[in-house]
Amino acid sequence: MKIALVRYRYSPHGGAERYLDMLAAGLQASGAQVRLLSSSWKGGGAARFPWEELSVPHRPVSVRLWRFARAVRSWAGTHPDWLLFSLERIPGAEVYRAGDGCHAEWLIRKRVLRPLSWRFDFLRPLNRSYLSLERGMFRSPSLRAVVANSERGKEEIARHYGVPRARITVVYNGVDLSRFPEGRKAEARRILRDRYALPAGVPVFLHVGSGFARKGVGALVRAAARLAGKGCSFRVIVAGKGDPGPYREMAGEARDRVLFTGPIREPEDHFLGADAFVFPTVYEPFSNACLEAMAAGIPVVTTRVNGVSELLRDGESGFLLEDPMDDAALAGRMEALFSEETRSRLGREARKAAESLPAERNTRETLQVLARVWKERAGEGPERA
């Protein structure tokens, strides 16, 4: 097989990029040729795998996305012997991995954040570009297969764009379990508490994710304020890219208990050293951060609109929230995790759930999809061989 992987831009902090690194390594190990197409690429992948830059003019993002899609199609036209596997909304892609979810669904879910003005989001140039590219890709005759990372994501794509469900394969994200050894937890706890000067004996809640509004940082901070108002002792660490200013104001009495760290490159000690992971997202196809927290053996509090919720059992391996804006319910779940026994019990079950999704499984199941498509296109003529 000759597989061209497509990602608009590489960031060393991105979950999609970590997935690309993992998948490219698996493809190469299987004997496939791999090439990475992007407008920019910073980080490990470019050092290990052939990378081709498809530069686009500096224009508004809404225009650059179209230019990039055009550049990818142009490249594919001159390289017909390569199978185009895209992580971006590229009309003409043969296989698409919907790791970023369904944009049409996200704009609808966004109404909980902006109940009075969310409909205007459909008119913004960037959203119009995303929707047009998404529609063009899903309705393109070139599209042979879609890889969704949750059953929820599969249902959204079928509902919004009429893609036959038989063409959509659910492949859950995978995690490298070796990054989160049980034997390192005690040391990681010490490192984390020393790094942030955390008081001894207080529960530490972790949140990792960029895009604070969508990832539910507002609800988390309001929940923290409720707990602080009750005199509870705890700390919340929010790691990721975003403006912490509005959330510090929102924290009220919890202002000194919520720490914003900015992006972190190697989060393993944060996951292993924290007591629980809190991720009240408004929309999330499948959170890698939640899966990593589960692999680290800590309980996860998230919402049912997060694809990873399909792996969790409420009250057994974590807590699932019905309403991402319900900070009172979130505060109640966090307070339940003040109990060391509860954290330990839920954390053990969370680790077991993560063990069913090793990175190797994700790679194997994705390769099966690609191999099937490769066989189909090879049977259509010698130019596809």
DRENDO-1510 file (C-alpha; in Angstrom, 1 decimal, always signed):
<recs>
REC; n; res; u; v; w
REC; 1; MET; +0.0; +0.0; +0.0 .
REC; 2; LYS; +1.0; +3.6; -0.6 .
REC; 3; ILE; -0.8; +5.9; +1.9 .
REC; 4; ALA; -0.8; +9.7; +1.8 .
REC; 5; LEU; -1.8; +11.0; +5.3 .
REC; 6; VAL; -3.3; +14.5; +5.3 .
REC; 7; ARG; -3.3; +17.0; +8.2 .
REC; 8; TYR; -3.5; +20.8; +7.6 .
REC; 9; ARG; -1.1; +21.8; +10.3 .
REC; 10; TYR; +1.0; +19.8; +12.8 .
REC; 11; SER; +1.3; +20.9; +16.5 .
REC; 12; PRO; +3.3; +18.9; +19.0 .
REC; 13; HIS; +0.5; +19.3; +21.5 .
REC; 14; GLY; -2.2; +17.8; +19.3 .
REC; 15; GLY; -4.0; +14.5; +19.9 .
REC; 16; ALA; -4.5; +14.1; +16.1 .
REC; 17; GLU; -0.8; +14.5; +15.5 .
REC; 18; ARG; +0.0; +11.9; +18.1 .
REC; 19; TYR; -2.4; +9.6; +16.3 .
REC; 20; LEU; -0.7; +10.3; +13.0 .
REC; 21; ASP; +2.7; +9.5; +14.4 .
REC; 22; MET; +1.3; +6.2; +15.8 .
REC; 23; LEU; -0.5; +5.3; +12.7 .
REC; 24; ALA; +2.4; +6.1; +10.4 .
REC; 25; ALA; +4.7; +3.9; +12.4 .
REC; 26; GLY; +2.1; +1.1; +12.2 .
REC; 27; LEU; +1.7; +1.5; +8.5 .
REC; 28; GLN; +5.5; +1.4; +7.9 .
REC; 29; ALA; +5.8; -1.7; +10.1 .
REC; 30; SER; +3.2; -3.4; +8.0 .
REC; 31; GLY; +5.3; -2.7; +4.8 .
REC; 32; ALA; +3.2; +0.2; +3.5 .
REC; 33; GLN; +4.8; +3.3; +2.1 .
REC; 34; VAL; +3.8; +6.5; +3.9 .
REC; 35; ARG; +3.9; +10.1; +3.0 .
REC; 36; LEU; +2.6; +13.0; +5.2 .
REC; 37; LEU; +1.0; +16.0; +3.5 .
REC; 38; SER; +0.5; +19.3; +5.4 .
REC; 39; SER; +1.0; +23.0; +5.2 .
REC; 40; SER; +3.4; +22.9; +8.1 .
REC; 41; TRP; +4.8; +20.2; +10.3 .
REC; 42; LYS; +6.6; +20.7; +13.6 .
REC; 43; GLY; +7.6; +17.8; +15.8 .
REC; 44; GLY; +8.6; +14.2; +15.8 .
REC; 45; GLY; +6.6; +12.9; +12.8 .
REC; 46; ALA; +8.5; +15.0; +10.3 .
REC; 47; ALA; +11.8; +13.5; +11.5 .
REC; 48; ARG; +10.7; +9.9; +11.0 .
REC; 49; PHE; +8.5; +9.9; +8.0 .
REC; 50; PRO; +8.6; +11.5; +4.5 .
REC; 51; TRP; +6.9; +14.8; +4.7 .
REC; 52; GLU; +5.7; +17.0; +1.8 .
REC; 53; GLU; +4.8; +20.6; +2.4 .
REC; 54; LEU; +1.7; +21.9; +0.5 .
REC; 55; SER; +2.1; +25.6; +1.1 .
REC; 56; VAL; -0.9; +27.9; +0.9 .
REC; 57; PRO; -0.9; +31.7; +0.7 .
REC; 58; HIS; -1.3; +33.7; +3.8 .
REC; 59; ARG; -5.0; +34.5; +3.8 .
REC; 60; PRO; -7.9; +34.4; +6.3 .
REC; 61; VAL; -8.2; +30.8; +7.7 .
REC; 62; SER; -11.5; +30.3; +5.9 .
REC; 63; VAL; -9.7; +30.9; +2.6 .
REC; 64; ARG; -6.6; +28.9; +3.5 .
REC; 65; LEU; -8.6; +25.8; +4.2 .
REC; 66; TRP; -10.0; +25.9; +0.7 .
REC; 67; ARG; -6.6; +26.5; -0.8 .
REC; 68; PHE; -5.2; +23.6; +1.2 .
REC; 69; ALA; -8.0; +21.3; +0.0 .
REC; 70; ARG; -7.3; +22.4; -3.5 .
REC; 71; ALA; -3.6; +21.7; -3.1 .
REC; 72; VAL; -4.3; +18.2; -1.7 .
REC; 73; ARG; -6.5; +17.4; -4.6 .
REC; 74; SER; -3.9; +18.7; -7.1 .
REC; 75; TRP; -1.3; +16.5; -5.5 .
REC; 76; ALA; -3.6; +13.5; -5.6 .
REC; 77; GLY; -4.2; +14.1; -9.3 .
REC; 78; THR; -0.5; +13.8; -10.0 .
REC; 79; HIS; -0.1; +10.8; -7.7 .
REC; 80; PRO; -3.0; +8.5; -8.5 .
REC; 81; ASP; -1.1; +5.5; -7.2 .
REC; 82; TRP; -1.4; +6.9; -3.6 .
REC; 83; LEU; -4.5; +6.3; -1.4 .
REC; 84; LEU; -5.6; +9.6; +0.1 .
REC; 85; PHE; -6.3; +9.2; +3.8 .
REC; 86; SER; -7.3; +12.5; +5.4 .
REC; 87; LEU; -7.7; +13.8; +8.9 .
REC; 88; GLU; -9.1; +17.0; +7.4 .
REC; 89; ARG; -12.3; +17.8; +5.5 .
REC; 90; ILE; -11.0; +17.4; +2.0 .
REC; 91; PRO; -13.5; +16.8; -0.8 .
REC; 92; GLY; -12.0; +14.0; -2.9 .
REC; 93; ALA; -10.4; +12.1; +0.0 .
REC; 94; GLU; -10.9; +8.4; -0.3 .
REC; 95; VAL; -10.7; +7.6; +3.4 .
REC; 96; TYR; -11.6; +10.2; +6.1 .
REC; 97; ARG; -10.9; +9.8; +9.8 .
REC; 98; ALA; -13.5; +12.0; +11.7 .
REC; 99; GLY; -11.3; +12.6; +14.6 .
REC; 100; ASP; -12.5; +16.2; +14.9 .
REC; 101; GLY; -16.1; +15.2; +14.9 .
REC; 102; CYS; -18.9; +16.5; +12.8 .
REC; 103; HIS; -18.8; +20.3; +12.5 .
REC; 104; ALA; -22.6; +20.6; +11.8 .
REC; 105; GLU; -23.2; +18.8; +15.1 .
REC; 106; TRP; -20.8; +21.0; +17.0 .
REC; 107; LEU; -22.5; +24.2; +15.9 .
REC; 108; ILE; -25.8; +22.9; +17.2 .
REC; 109; ARG; -24.3; +21.7; +20.5 .
REC; 110; LYS; -22.7; +25.2; +20.8 .
REC; 111; ARG; -26.1; +26.7; +21.6 .
REC; 112; VAL; -25.6; +25.9; +25.3 .
REC; 113; LEU; -22.7; +28.3; +25.3 .
REC; 114; ARG; -24.3; +31.1; +23.3 .
REC; 115; PRO; -28.1; +30.5; +23.6 .
REC; 116; LEU; -29.0; +33.9; +22.1 .
REC; 117; SER; -26.6; +34.1; +19.3 .
REC; 118; TRP; -25.5; +30.6; +18.3 .
REC; 119; ARG; -27.4; +30.6; +15.1 .
REC; 120; PHE; -25.2; +33.5; +13.8 .
REC; 121; ASP; -22.3; +31.1; +14.0 .
REC; 122; PHE; -23.6; +29.4; +10.9 .
REC; 123; LEU; -22.9; +32.7; +9.0 .
REC; 124; ARG; -19.3; +33.2; +10.0 .
REC; 125; PRO; -16.9; +32.7; +7.1 .
REC; 126; LEU; -14.8; +30.1; +8.9 .
REC; 127; ASN; -17.8; +28.0; +9.9 .
REC; 128; ARG; -19.2; +28.3; +6.4 .
REC; 129; SER; -16.0; +27.0; +5.0 .
REC; 130; TYR; -15.9; +24.1; +7.4 .
REC; 131; LEU; -19.5; +23.2; +6.6 .
REC; 132; SER; -19.0; +23.5; +2.9 .
REC; 133; LEU; -15.9; +21.4; +2.9 .
REC; 134; GLU; -17.5; +18.8; +5.2 .
REC; 135; ARG; -20.6; +18.6; +2.9 .
REC; 136; GLY; -18.4; +18.3; -0.2 .
REC; 137; MET; -16.3; +15.6; +1.3 .
REC; 138; PHE; -19.1; +13.4; +2.6 .
REC; 139; ARG; -21.1; +13.7; -0.6 .
REC; 140; SER; -18.1; +13.1; -2.9 .
REC; 141; PRO; -18.1; +10.0; -5.0 .
REC; 142; SER; -14.4; +9.6; -4.2 .
REC; 143; LEU; -15.2; +8.8; -0.6 .
REC; 144; ARG; -14.9; +5.1; +0.0 .
REC; 145; ALA; -14.7; +4.8; +3.8 .
REC; 146; VAL; -15.1; +6.9; +7.0 .
REC; 147; VAL; -13.4; +6.0; +10.2 .
REC; 148; ALA; -15.3; +7.4; +13.2 .
REC; 149; ASN; -13.9; +7.2; +16.7 .
REC; 150; SER; -17.2; +6.6; +18.5 .
REC; 151; GLU; -20.7; +5.3; +17.8 .
REC; 152; ARG; -22.0; +8.8; +18.5 .
REC; 153; GLY; -19.8; +10.2; +15.8 .
REC; 154; LYS; -21.0; +7.6; +13.4 .
REC; 155; GLU; -24.6; +8.4; +14.1 .
REC; 156; GLU; -23.9; +12.2; +13.6 .
REC; 157; ILE; -22.3; +11.7; +10.2 .
REC; 158; ALA; -25.1; +9.5; +9.0 .
REC; 159; ARG; -27.8; +11.8; +10.3 .
REC; 160; HIS; -26.4; +15.1; +9.0 .
REC; 161; TYR; -25.0; +13.9; +5.6 .
REC; 162; GLY; -26.7; +10.7; +4.7 .
REC; 163; VAL; -23.5; +8.6; +4.5 .
REC; 164; PRO; -24.5; +4.9; +4.5 .
REC; 165; ARG; -23.8; +3.5; +7.9 .
REC; 166; ALA; -22.1; +0.5; +6.3 .
REC; 167; ARG; -19.4; +2.8; +4.9 .
REC; 168; ILE; -18.6; +4.1; +8.4 .
REC; 169; THR; -16.4; +2.0; +10.7 .
REC; 170; VAL; -16.0; +2.8; +14.3 .
REC; 171; VAL; -12.4; +2.5; +15.5 .
REC; 172; TYR; -11.9; +3.7; +19.0 .
REC; 173; ASN; -8.8; +5.7; +19.8 .
REC; 174; GLY; -6.0; +3.8; +21.3 .
REC; 175; VAL; -3.5; +4.6; +24.1 .
REC; 176; ASP; +0.1; +3.6; +24.8 .
REC; 177; LEU; -0.4; +1.9; +28.1 .
REC; 178; SER; +3.4; +1.7; +28.8 .
REC; 179; ARG; +3.4; +5.5; +29.3 .
REC; 180; PHE; +1.4; +5.1; +32.5 .
REC; 181; PRO; +3.0; +2.5; +34.7 .
REC; 182; GLU; +1.3; +1.8; +38.0 .
REC; 183; GLY; +4.6; +1.7; +39.7 .
REC; 184; ARG; +5.3; +5.3; +38.9 .
REC; 185; LYS; +2.3; +6.8; +40.6 .
REC; 186; ALA; +3.8; +7.5; +44.0 .
REC; 187; GLU; +6.8; +9.4; +42.4 .
REC; 188; ALA; +4.5; +11.2; +40.0 .
REC; 189; ARG; +2.3; +12.4; +42.9 .
REC; 190; ARG; +5.4; +13.8; +44.6 .
REC; 191; ILE; +6.6; +15.5; +41.4 .
REC; 192; LEU; +3.3; +17.1; +40.7 .
REC; 193; ARG; +2.8; +18.4; +44.2 .
REC; 194; ASP; +6.3; +19.8; +44.4 .
REC; 195; ARG; +6.0; +21.4; +41.0 .
REC; 196; TYR; +2.9; +23.4; +41.9 .
REC; 197; ALA; +3.5; +23.7; +45.6 .
REC; 198; LEU; +0.3; +21.9; +46.4 .
REC; 199; PRO; -0.7; +21.3; +50.1 .
REC; 200; ALA; -0.4; +17.8; +51.3 .
REC; 201; GLY; -3.5; +15.6; +51.6 .
REC; 202; VAL; -5.9; +17.6; +49.4 .
REC; 203; PRO; -7.5; +16.0; +46.3 .
REC; 204; VAL; -6.0; +17.2; +43.0 .
REC; 205; PHE; -8.4; +17.4; +40.0 .
REC; 206; LEU; -6.8; +17.6; +36.5 .
REC; 207; HIS; -8.1; +19.0; +33.3 .
REC; 208; VAL; -6.1; +18.8; +30.1 .
REC; 209; GLY; -7.4; +20.4; +26.9 .
REC; 210; SER; -7.2; +23.5; +24.6 .
REC; 211; GLY; -10.2; +25.4; +23.7 .
REC; 212; PHE; -11.5; +26.2; +27.2 .
REC; 213; ALA; -15.1; +27.0; +26.3 .
REC; 214; ARG; -15.8; +23.8; +24.4 .
REC; 215; LYS; -13.9; +21.6; +26.9 .
REC; 216; GLY; -16.1; +22.8; +29.8 .
REC; 217; VAL; -13.6; +24.9; +31.8 .
REC; 218; GLY; -16.4; +27.3; +32.7 .
REC; 219; ALA; -18.5; +24.6; +34.3 .
REC; 220; LEU; -15.4; +23.2; +36.1 .
REC; 221; VAL; -14.5; +26.6; +37.5 .
REC; 222; ARG; -18.1; +27.2; +38.7 .
REC; 223; ALA; -18.1; +23.8; +40.3 .
REC; 224; ALA; -14.9; +24.6; +42.1 .
REC; 225; ALA; -16.4; +27.9; +43.3 .
REC; 226; ARG; -19.3; +25.9; +44.8 .
REC; 227; LEU; -17.0; +23.5; +46.6 .
REC; 228; ALA; -14.8; +26.4; +47.9 .
REC; 229; GLY; -18.0; +28.0; +49.2 .
REC; 230; LYS; -18.6; +24.9; +51.3 .
REC; 231; GLY; -15.1; +25.1; +52.8 .
REC; 232; CYS; -13.8; +22.1; +50.9 .
REC; 233; SER; -10.0; +21.7; +50.5 .
REC; 234; PHE; -8.8; +20.7; +46.9 .
REC; 235; ARG; -6.9; +21.9; +43.9 .
REC; 236; VAL; -7.7; +22.0; +40.2 .
REC; 237; ILE; -5.0; +22.1; +37.6 .
REC; 238; VAL; -6.1; +23.3; +34.1 .
REC; 239; ALA; -3.5; +22.5; +31.5 .
REC; 240; GLY; -3.9; +23.6; +27.9 .
REC; 241; LYS; -4.0; +26.6; +25.6 .
REC; 242; GLY; -6.5; +29.3; +26.3 .
REC; 243; ASP; -7.1; +32.6; +28.0 .
REC; 244; PRO; -7.5; +32.0; +31.8 .
REC; 245; GLY; -8.5; +35.6; +32.6 .
REC; 246; PRO; -12.3; +35.2; +32.4 .
REC; 247; TYR; -12.2; +31.9; +34.3 .
REC; 248; ARG; -10.1; +33.4; +37.1 .
REC; 249; GLU; -12.8; +36.0; +37.5 .
REC; 250; MET; -15.5; +33.3; +37.5 .
REC; 251; ALA; -13.7; +31.2; +40.2 .
REC; 252; GLY; -14.7; +33.5; +43.0 .
REC; 253; GLU; -13.7; +31.9; +46.3 .
REC; 254; ALA; -11.9; +29.2; +44.4 .
REC; 255; ARG; -9.5; +31.6; +42.7 .
REC; 256; ASP; -6.5; +30.4; +44.7 .
REC; 257; ARG; -7.5; +26.7; +44.2 .
REC; 258; VAL; -7.6; +26.7; +40.4 .
REC; 259; LEU; -4.2; +26.7; +38.7 .
REC; 260; PHE; -3.7; +27.5; +34.9 .
REC; 261; THR; -0.5; +26.0; +33.6 .
REC; 262; GLY; -0.7; +26.6; +29.8 .
REC; 263; PRO; +0.2; +23.7; +27.4 .
REC; 264; ILE; +2.3; +20.8; +28.8 .
REC; 265; ARG; +4.4; +18.7; +26.5 .
REC; 266; GLU; +4.8; +15.5; +28.5 .
REC; 267; PRO; +1.6; +15.1; +30.6 .
REC; 268; GLU; +2.3; +11.6; +31.9 .
REC; 269; ASP; +3.3; +12.7; +35.4 .
REC; 270; HIS; +0.2; +15.0; +35.6 .
REC; 271; PHE; -2.1; +12.1; +34.8 .
REC; 272; LEU; -0.3; +9.7; +37.1 .
REC; 273; GLY; +0.0; +12.2; +39.9 .
REC; 274; ALA; -3.5; +13.6; +39.9 .
REC; 275; ASP; -6.4; +12.1; +41.9 .
REC; 276; ALA; -9.1; +12.5; +39.2 .
REC; 277; PHE; -9.7; +13.9; +35.8 .
REC; 278; VAL; -12.5; +16.3; +35.1 .
REC; 279; PHE; -13.6; +17.0; +31.6 .
REC; 280; PRO; -17.2; +18.5; +31.3 .
REC; 281; THR; -17.0; +19.0; +27.6 .
REC; 282; VAL; -19.8; +20.5; +25.5 .
REC; 283; TYR; -18.9; +18.5; +22.4 .
REC; 284; GLU; -16.1; +15.9; +22.0 .
REC; 285; PRO; -15.9; +13.1; +19.4 .
REC; 286; PHE; -13.6; +11.1; +21.7 .
REC; 287; SER; -11.2; +12.6; +24.2 .
REC; 288; ASN; -7.7; +11.2; +24.1 .
REC; 289; ALA; -7.0; +13.1; +27.4 .
REC; 290; CYS; -9.8; +11.1; +29.1 .
REC; 291; LEU; -8.4; +7.8; +27.7 .
REC; 292; GLU; -5.0; +8.7; +29.0 .
REC; 293; ALA; -6.4; +9.5; +32.4 .
REC; 294; MET; -8.1; +6.1; +32.4 .
REC; 295; ALA; -4.8; +4.5; +31.5 .
REC; 296; ALA; -3.2; +6.3; +34.4 .
REC; 297; GLY; -5.7; +4.6; +36.7 .
REC; 298; ILE; -7.6; +7.7; +37.8 .
REC; 299; PRO; -11.4; +8.2; +37.7 .
REC; 300; VAL; -12.8; +10.4; +34.9 .
REC; 301; VAL; -15.8; +12.8; +35.2 .
REC; 302; THR; -17.1; +13.8; +31.8 .
REC; 303; THR; -20.3; +14.2; +29.8 .
REC; 304; ARG; -22.3; +11.8; +27.7 .
REC; 305; VAL; -21.6; +14.0; +24.6 .
REC; 306; ASN; -18.0; +12.8; +24.8 .
REC; 307; GLY; -17.4; +9.6; +22.7 .
REC; 308; VAL; -15.2; +8.1; +25.5 .
REC; 309; SER; -18.4; +7.9; +27.6 .
REC; 310; GLU; -19.2; +4.8; +25.6 .
REC; 311; LEU; -16.4; +3.0; +27.5 .
REC; 312; LEU; -17.3; +4.3; +31.0 .
REC; 313; ARG; -19.9; +3.0; +33.4 .
REC; 314; ASP; -21.4; +5.7; +35.5 .
REC; 315; GLY; -20.5; +5.2; +39.2 .
REC; 316; GLU; -18.3; +2.3; +38.4 .
REC; 317; SER; -15.3; +3.5; +36.3 .
REC; 318; GLY; -16.1; +7.2; +36.4 .
REC; 319; PHE; -19.0; +9.7; +36.5 .
REC; 320; LEU; -21.1; +10.8; +33.4 .
REC; 321; LEU; -22.9; +14.1; +33.3 .
REC; 322; GLU; -26.1; +14.5; +31.3 .
REC; 323; ASP; -25.8; +18.3; +31.1 .
REC; 324; PRO; -22.4; +19.9; +30.5 .
REC; 325; MET; -23.5; +23.2; +32.0 .
REC; 326; ASP; -24.8; +21.7; +35.2 .
REC; 327; ASP; -22.0; +22.8; +37.6 .
REC; 328; ALA; -24.0; +21.8; +40.6 .
REC; 329; ALA; -24.1; +18.2; +39.4 .
REC; 330; LEU; -20.4; +18.4; +38.6 .
REC; 331; ALA; -19.5; +19.7; +42.0 .
REC; 332; GLY; -21.4; +16.8; +43.5 .
REC; 333; ARG; -19.4; +14.3; +41.5 .
REC; 334; MET; -16.1; +16.0; +42.4 .
REC; 335; GLU; -17.1; +16.0; +46.1 .
REC; 336; ALA; -17.8; +12.3; +45.9 .
REC; 337; LEU; -14.2; +11.9; +44.7 .
REC; 338; PHE; -12.8; +13.4; +47.9 .
REC; 339; SER; -13.1; +9.8; +49.2 .
REC; 340; GLU; -9.8; +8.0; +48.6 .
REC; 341; GLU; -11.6; +4.7; +48.6 .
REC; 342; THR; -14.0; +5.9; +45.8 .
REC; 343; ARG; -11.1; +7.3; +43.8 .
REC; 344; SER; -9.2; +4.0; +44.1 .
REC; 345; ARG; -12.2; +1.8; +43.2 .
REC; 346; LEU; -13.2; +3.9; +40.1 .
REC; 347; GLY; -9.6; +4.3; +39.1 .
REC; 348; ARG; -9.0; +0.6; +39.0 .
REC; 349; GLU; -12.0; +0.1; +36.7 .
REC; 350; ALA; -11.0; +3.0; +34.5 .
REC; 351; ARG; -7.6; +1.4; +34.0 .
REC; 352; LYS; -9.3; -1.9; +33.0 .
REC; 353; ALA; -11.5; -0.1; +30.4 .
REC; 354; ALA; -8.4; +1.6; +29.0 .
REC; 355; GLU; -6.6; -1.8; +28.7 .
REC; 356; SER; -9.1; -2.9; +26.2 .
REC; 357; LEU; -8.0; -0.1; +23.8 .
REC; 358; PRO; -4.2; -0.4; +23.4 .
REC; 359; ALA; -2.6; +1.6; +20.6 .
REC; 360; GLU; -2.0; -1.6; +18.7 .
REC; 361; ARG; -5.7; -2.3; +18.4 .
REC; 362; ASN; -6.4; +1.1; +16.9 .
REC; 363; THR; -3.6; +0.7; +14.4 .
REC; 364; ARG; -4.7; -2.8; +13.5 .
REC; 365; GLU; -8.4; -1.9; +12.9 .
REC; 366; THR; -7.5; +1.2; +10.9 .
REC; 367; LEU; -5.1; -0.8; +8.8 .
REC; 368; GLN; -8.0; -3.2; +8.1 .
REC; 369; VAL; -10.1; -0.4; +6.7 .
REC; 370; LEU; -7.2; +0.9; +4.6 .
REC; 371; ALA; -6.4; -2.6; +3.3 .
REC; 372; ARG; -10.0; -3.1; +2.2 .
REC; 373; VAL; -10.1; +0.2; +0.4 .
REC; 374; TRP; -6.8; -0.5; -1.2 .
REC; 375; LYS; -8.0; -3.8; -2.5 .
REC; 376; GLU; -11.2; -2.2; -3.9 .
REC; 377; ARG; -9.3; +0.5; -5.7 .
REC; 378; ALA; -6.7; -1.9; -7.1 .
REC; 379; GLY; -9.5; -3.9; -8.7 .
REC; 380; GLU; -10.7; -0.9; -10.7 .
REC; 381; GLY; -7.8; -0.9; -13.1 .
REC; 382; PRO; -4.1; -1.0; -13.5 .
REC; 383; GLU; -3.7; +2.8; -12.9 .
REC; 384; ARG; -4.9; +2.1; -9.3 .
REC; 385; ALA; -2.5; -0.7; -8.6 .
</recs>
